[in-house]
Amino acid sequence: MTPPGSPSRPPLRPARLGPLDVLRLSLSGLRAKPLRAVLSAAGISIGIAAMVAVVGISTSSRAELQATLDTLGTNLLHAEAGETLTGGEAKLPTGVTAMVRRVPPVNEVSAVGKIDAKVYRSDLIPREETNALEVFAAHPDLLDTLGVRTSSGTWLNRATGEYPAVVLGSATARRLGVVRAHPDVQVLIGGRHFTVIGVIEPVVLAPELNSAALIGFGAAERTLGFDGHPTAVYVRADENAVTDVRDVLARTVNPEQPDAVRVARPSDALAAKLAADEAFTGLLLGIGAVALLVGGIGVANTMVIAVLERRGEIGLRRALGATRGQVRNQFFTESLVLSGLGGCGGAALGLLITTAYAGHRGWPVALPASAVLAGAAGTLVIGAVAGLYPAMRAARVSPTTALATG
């Protein structure tokens, strides 16, 4: 009670801690145990890095596939001879390209015919070592239809297609040890020597040609006994009429046996791969989420131990006038800072992994900013959840008990 005549004093109020003050207190608490803080943040970093890298690599892969589709187009159709009703091998008519070219929406058409022959680097190679290579007769306009170029040498034309000249697929050249096309480089096809005049780049929409040796129809008929019947037809149609052309293609290439023709759009395989990548990405994101949850448990464990170890500090601060809310805010902010540091480190690590992997594969780096922001926001949520209980527990510590046991 204030004595009479003495000046009145305002009631004591607890000191206020601004956001910067709380942040400084939180950082000082983390600096007290730096190794523990780093290890706890590492758990968060691993989870965020895994999730960001998975999203980044998957998005970069899809961007590469989409760029491939944009370059090669989705208007390529592939029709090949199947089996007859009796189980025999069907054959397409010899004039199939001219028949398909009469369909108005068709822009380009070419064909290949499979030849019963094997390819060897020389006659010293054992006959059983075929390297799973095939031989096809090809028309001169095949590369234009497929949108492919040669990586070495040149492609078949009307002149070279009549002579023993061969163009190798990318996989064929690699398996035969042919580095580049040259007039002095020859391979053995069906017991005859053929000069390698070219090597084509990998064919995405017709992968069967990558492990093939391609010769002209004329040379195949004269030297290898080829009957001239194509086994596969490649068709480029107007983008808006692909479905219509696909519906009539079987009856066009083989009017007598349309059921013995298989028609497909090669770009559908790439589209299916996009869908498969998305499903696989979801699975890997789930694994990353589990890693993030484990990291959050590690943060919660670290904060609970910190509260137990710093009971003396908590009691002293309470005795000096700190409120429960100030103590709670201090430990809650420590948890947020710890998770935030781990999240920033994990996001940077995930970006680095994505950039390195995409660069190694030759893909464009396509990491959505939303993925990084979502990862950072996720760490703050994890930090808030992980730090809520330890912060409330610290706020409930009694000053007298804490000083007595601290």
Beta strands, then each sheet from edge to edge (+ up, - down):
strand 1: 76-81
strand 2: 106-115
strand 3: 119-120
strand 4: 134-138
strand 5: 150-153
strand 6: 165-168
strand 7: 186-189
strand 8: 192-200
strand 9: 212-216
strand 10: 232-237
strand 11: 261-264
sheet 1: 3+ 7- 8+ 6+ 9- 4- 2+ 10- 1+ 11-
sheet 2: 3+ 7- 8+ 5-
end
